[in-house]
Amino acid sequence: MEPDFRQQAKLLKAFCDENRLRILDLLGSGEQCACILLEQLELGQSGLSYHMKILVESGVVDSRQEGKWTYYKISEEGSSYAISLLKDLTRPAPKGDRRCCIS
């Protein structure tokens, strides 16, 4: 079965922005309310919403509503998948497994 490259790209995109990396760093200490993230980051509400949507859709972050507040945390399943994917994509080929076109 061929890997789902679209989903993999969506996941890796989540790590390709300085603001999202800062958000992940803050979430590393545990679940945070959006209001706390707004205080910690130099982002407006719409900017935070944009980045959180990407993080949640990638599967790396989980969200939950409590009243009018949204809380975010790092997804254990998403985190494990991201680590596994990065290992798989960057694993060197075994020695002696060289392929070359013969002219």
Secondary structure, 3 states (H helix, E strand, C coil): CCCCHHHHHHHHHCCCCHHHHHHHHHHCCCCEEHHHHHHHCCCCHHHHHHHHHHHHHHCCEEEEEECCEEEEEECHHHHHHHHHHHHHHHCCCCCCCCCCCCC
